[in-house]
Amino acid sequence: MKRKAPGAFLFLMPSVTLLLVFFIVPIVLTICFAFTNMALTGAAAKNLEFVGFQNFVNMFQDPDFRISVWRTLVFLIFSAVIGQVVLGFILALLMKEKNVTFRRIIGIIVIAGWVTPEIVVAFCMVAFFSDNGSLNQILGWFGVSPISWLFSFPMVSVVIANIWHGTAFSMMVYQSALDDIPKEVEEAAIIDGSTGFQIIRHITIPMVKGSIVTNMMLVTLQTLGVFTLIYTMTGGGPGTSTQTLPIFMYNQAFVNYQFGYGTAISLVLLFIGIIASLFYIRSMKVKV
């Protein structure tokens, strides 16, 4: 067997170096800092010490952390699982086998929110939900008094904003999967007397299950890390009403300057993402 020349590995060195410097090393440092009292203010700023699991003990005793976990789950379920995944599937079904012009028009409308940068989406949503915004203007035509959406219904506002921003991705994933379903299968079901709902339940969903699970995993991981959208619209408030884990982590690390505590929170967020991914991967092996 002919050995490869050692010089061939030199071509991999730039990519390996970038991977180590910008990916592996930060992960290792994050894990290390999570077990220290690293800070920019106070006595800990001078004396970096290993504190073991003290950051995690303080975290789980902190009521603000528990509230942030709950807010994160609410935001994840309603804006990702129910919002983007379900709405994207419905849009893909409605657009199936429609004429090209209809698909292009609807596609452009939905995709516009996805291709728009998150910070721009946030400012658009602030203008839409503000006291003198577009939504109150529209409701005023029907005699409804202005509502302070970002103050009275902040979580609803950020959930709707994230749905508008991310639904197009799910729609395109499902469109591709639905187009691969053989027409003969659905036609045979119609001849056998199956209703539209029965076809969707017993044929469509099982045949695109892999795409559904993969999309749910990607959308879940993306939603867990949403920061700019929420922080720009509400700053995590009013109070802690929209303070998800990324907002809570930012406040601890870059507002309170407690880097050790902040990195410990980031590891918990990473752990949640890993658990969700394992759950989705396992569900792919279970028959519908």
C-alpha positions as CSV (number, residue, x, y, z in Angstrom):
1,M,0.0,0.0,0.0
2,K,1.5,3.3,-1.1
3,R,1.9,5.9,1.7
4,K,0.8,9.4,1.2
5,A,3.5,12.0,1.1
6,P,3.7,14.0,4.4
7,G,3.7,17.1,2.3
8,A,0.1,16.4,1.4
9,F,-1.1,17.2,4.9
10,L,0.4,20.7,4.6
11,F,-2.6,21.6,2.5
12,L,-4.9,20.9,5.5
13,M,-2.9,23.0,7.9
14,P,-4.6,26.3,7.2
15,S,-8.1,24.9,7.8
16,V,-7.0,22.9,10.8
17,T,-5.3,26.0,12.3
18,L,-8.4,28.1,11.8
19,L,-10.5,25.3,13.4
20,L,-8.3,25.2,16.4
21,V,-8.0,28.9,16.9
22,F,-11.6,30.0,16.3
23,F,-13.5,26.9,17.4
24,I,-11.7,24.3,19.6
25,V,-9.7,26.8,21.7
26,P,-12.7,29.0,22.5
27,I,-14.7,25.9,23.5
28,V,-12.0,24.7,25.8
29,L,-11.5,28.2,27.4
30,T,-15.3,28.5,27.9
31,I,-15.4,25.2,29.8
32,C,-12.4,26.3,31.9
33,F,-13.8,29.7,32.7
34,A,-17.1,28.3,33.7
35,F,-15.4,26.8,36.8
36,T,-13.6,30.0,37.8
37,N,-14.7,33.3,39.4
38,M,-13.4,35.3,36.4
39,A,-14.8,38.9,36.5
40,L,-13.9,42.4,35.4
41,T,-14.9,44.1,38.7
42,G,-14.5,43.3,42.4
43,A,-11.9,41.2,44.2
44,A,-12.3,38.4,41.6
45,A,-10.9,40.7,38.9
46,K,-7.5,40.5,40.6
47,N,-7.5,37.0,41.9
48,L,-8.7,34.4,39.3
49,E,-9.5,31.3,41.2
50,F,-10.9,27.8,40.5
51,V,-14.3,27.6,42.2
52,G,-15.5,24.2,41.0
53,F,-19.2,23.9,40.6
54,Q,-20.0,27.0,42.6
55,N,-21.2,28.9,39.6
56,F,-23.6,26.2,38.7
57,V,-24.8,26.0,42.3
58,N,-25.4,29.7,42.4
59,M,-27.1,29.5,39.0
60,F,-29.7,26.9,40.0
61,Q,-30.4,28.8,43.2
62,D,-31.0,32.0,41.3
63,P,-34.7,32.7,40.7
64,D,-33.8,34.8,37.6
65,F,-32.1,31.8,36.1
66,R,-35.2,29.6,36.6
67,I,-37.4,32.3,35.1
68,S,-35.1,32.6,32.1
69,V,-35.3,28.9,31.5
70,W,-39.0,29.0,31.5
71,R,-39.1,32.0,29.2
72,T,-36.7,30.2,26.9
73,L,-39.0,27.2,26.7
74,V,-42.0,29.3,26.1
75,F,-40.2,31.2,23.3
76,L,-38.9,28.0,21.8
77,I,-42.2,26.1,21.8
78,F,-44.4,28.9,20.4
79,S,-42.0,30.6,18.0
80,A,-40.2,27.5,16.7
81,V,-42.1,24.2,17.2
82,I,-45.6,25.6,16.9
83,G,-44.8,28.7,14.9
84,Q,-42.1,28.1,12.3
85,V,-42.4,24.3,12.0
86,V,-46.2,24.0,11.8
87,L,-46.8,27.2,9.9
88,G,-44.0,26.3,7.4
89,F,-45.6,22.9,6.8
90,I,-49.0,24.4,6.3
91,L,-47.6,27.0,3.8
92,A,-45.8,24.3,1.9
93,L,-49.0,22.2,1.7
94,L,-51.0,25.2,0.4
95,M,-48.4,25.9,-2.2
96,K,-48.1,22.3,-3.4
97,E,-49.0,21.8,-7.0
98,K,-50.0,25.5,-7.4
99,N,-49.1,27.4,-10.5
100,V,-45.6,28.9,-10.7
101,T,-46.9,32.5,-10.4
102,F,-48.7,31.8,-7.2
103,R,-45.7,30.0,-5.7
104,R,-43.4,32.9,-6.6
105,I,-45.6,35.6,-5.1
106,I,-46.2,33.8,-1.8
107,G,-42.6,32.6,-1.7
108,I,-41.3,36.2,-2.1
109,I,-43.6,37.4,0.7
110,V,-42.5,34.7,3.1
111,I,-38.8,34.6,2.2
112,A,-38.5,38.4,2.6
113,G,-38.6,38.0,6.4
114,W,-36.0,35.2,6.3
115,V,-33.4,37.0,4.1
116,T,-33.7,40.2,6.1
117,P,-30.9,40.6,8.7
118,E,-32.1,39.9,12.3
119,I,-31.3,43.5,13.5
120,V,-33.4,44.9,10.6
121,V,-36.3,42.5,11.4
122,A,-36.1,43.7,15.1
123,F,-36.4,47.4,14.1
124,C,-39.2,46.6,11.7
125,M,-41.1,44.7,14.4
126,V,-40.6,47.6,16.9
127,A,-42.1,50.0,14.3
128,F,-45.0,47.5,13.8
129,F,-45.8,46.9,17.5
130,S,-45.0,50.4,18.9
131,D,-47.7,52.6,20.3
132,N,-48.0,54.5,17.1
133,G,-47.0,51.6,14.9
134,S,-48.6,50.0,12.0
135,L,-50.6,47.4,14.0
136,N,-52.3,50.0,16.1
137,Q,-53.0,52.1,13.0
138,I,-54.7,49.1,11.4
139,L,-56.7,48.3,14.5
140,G,-57.7,51.9,14.8
141,W,-59.6,51.5,11.5
142,F,-61.9,49.0,13.3
143,G,-62.3,51.2,16.3
144,V,-59.9,49.4,18.6
145,S,-58.0,51.6,21.0
146,P,-54.2,51.6,20.8
147,I,-52.4,48.8,22.7
148,S,-48.9,49.0,24.1
149,W,-47.9,45.7,22.6
150,L,-44.2,45.7,23.6
151,F,-45.2,46.5,27.2
152,S,-48.4,44.6,27.7
153,F,-47.7,41.6,25.4
154,P,-43.9,41.5,25.0
155,M,-43.5,37.8,24.7
156,V,-46.3,37.6,22.1
157,S,-44.5,40.3,20.1
158,V,-41.1,38.6,20.0
159,V,-42.7,35.3,19.3
160,I,-44.5,36.7,16.2
161,A,-41.3,38.5,15.1
162,N,-39.3,35.3,15.3
163,I,-42.0,33.4,13.4
164,W,-42.0,35.9,10.6
165,H,-38.2,35.9,10.4
166,G,-37.7,32.1,10.3
167,T,-40.8,30.5,8.8
168,A,-39.5,30.6,5.3
169,F,-36.7,28.2,6.0
170,S,-39.2,25.5,7.2
171,M,-41.4,26.2,4.3
172,M,-38.6,25.6,1.8
173,V,-37.5,22.4,3.5
174,Y,-41.0,21.0,3.4
175,Q,-41.6,22.2,-0.2
176,S,-38.6,20.2,-1.3
177,A,-39.7,17.1,0.6
178,L,-43.3,17.3,-0.6
179,D,-42.2,17.6,-4.2
180,D,-40.4,14.3,-3.8
181,I,-43.5,12.3,-2.9
182,P,-44.7,10.2,-5.8
183,K,-48.0,11.4,-7.2
184,E,-49.1,7.8,-7.8
185,V,-49.2,7.1,-4.1
186,E,-51.6,10.0,-3.3
187,E,-53.7,9.2,-6.4
188,A,-54.1,5.6,-5.2
189,A,-55.2,6.8,-1.8
190,I,-57.8,9.1,-3.4
191,I,-59.2,6.3,-5.5
192,D,-59.4,4.2,-2.3
193,G,-61.6,6.9,-0.8
194,S,-59.1,8.6,1.6
195,T,-59.9,12.1,2.6
196,G,-57.4,15.0,2.4
197,F,-56.7,14.8,6.1
198,Q,-56.1,11.0,6.0
199,I,-53.7,11.4,3.1
200,I,-51.7,14.0,5.1
201,R,-51.7,11.9,8.3
202,H,-51.0,8.5,6.8
203,I,-49.0,9.3,3.7
204,T,-47.6,12.8,3.6
205,I,-46.2,13.1,7.1
206,P,-44.6,9.6,7.3
207,M,-42.9,10.1,3.9
208,V,-41.4,13.5,4.9
209,K,-40.8,12.5,8.6
210,G,-37.0,12.8,8.1
211,S,-37.3,16.3,6.8
212,I,-39.7,17.3,9.6
213,V,-37.3,16.0,12.4
214,T,-34.2,17.5,10.7
215,N,-36.0,20.9,10.3
216,M,-37.2,20.8,13.9
217,M,-33.7,20.2,15.2
218,L,-32.2,23.0,13.1
219,V,-35.0,25.5,14.0
220,T,-34.7,24.5,17.7
221,L,-31.0,25.1,17.8
222,Q,-31.3,28.4,16.0
223,T,-34.1,29.6,18.3
224,L,-32.2,28.7,21.4
225,G,-29.5,31.2,20.4
226,V,-31.8,34.1,19.4
227,F,-30.4,37.2,21.0
228,T,-30.4,40.2,18.7
229,L,-34.1,40.1,17.9
230,I,-35.2,40.0,21.6
231,Y,-32.6,42.3,22.9
232,T,-33.4,45.0,20.3
233,M,-37.1,44.8,20.7
234,T,-37.5,44.6,24.5
235,G,-34.0,44.3,26.1
236,G,-35.4,41.2,27.9
237,G,-38.1,43.3,29.6
238,P,-40.3,44.7,30.8
239,G,-38.7,43.3,33.9
240,T,-37.8,39.8,33.0
241,S,-40.9,39.0,30.9
242,T,-38.8,38.3,27.8
243,Q,-35.4,37.4,29.4
244,T,-34.4,34.2,27.7
245,L,-31.2,32.4,28.6
246,P,-29.1,34.2,26.0
247,I,-30.3,37.6,27.4
248,F,-29.6,36.4,31.0
249,M,-26.2,35.2,30.0
250,Y,-25.3,38.5,28.3
251,N,-26.5,40.5,31.3
252,Q,-24.3,38.4,33.7
253,A,-21.2,38.4,31.5
254,F,-21.2,41.9,29.9
255,V,-23.4,44.0,32.1
256,N,-22.5,42.6,35.6
257,Y,-19.0,41.6,34.2
258,Q,-19.2,38.2,35.8
259,F,-17.5,36.2,33.0
260,G,-17.2,33.0,35.0
261,Y,-20.9,32.9,35.8
262,G,-21.8,33.9,32.2
263,T,-19.8,31.1,30.7
264,A,-21.4,28.6,33.1
265,I,-24.8,29.8,31.8
266,S,-23.6,29.3,28.2
267,L,-22.7,25.7,29.0
268,V,-26.2,25.0,30.3
269,L,-27.6,26.5,27.1
270,L,-25.3,24.2,25.1
271,F,-26.4,21.2,27.2
272,I,-30.1,22.0,26.4
273,G,-29.3,22.1,22.7
274,I,-27.5,18.8,22.9
275,I,-30.4,17.2,24.8
276,A,-32.9,18.5,22.2
277,S,-30.7,17.3,19.3
278,L,-30.4,13.8,20.8
279,F,-34.2,13.7,21.3
280,Y,-34.8,14.6,17.7
281,I,-32.2,12.1,16.4
282,R,-33.8,9.3,18.5
283,S,-37.3,10.2,17.2
284,M,-36.1,9.7,13.6
285,K,-35.7,6.0,14.5
286,V,-39.2,5.6,15.8
287,K,-41.9,4.7,13.3
288,V,-44.9,7.1,12.9
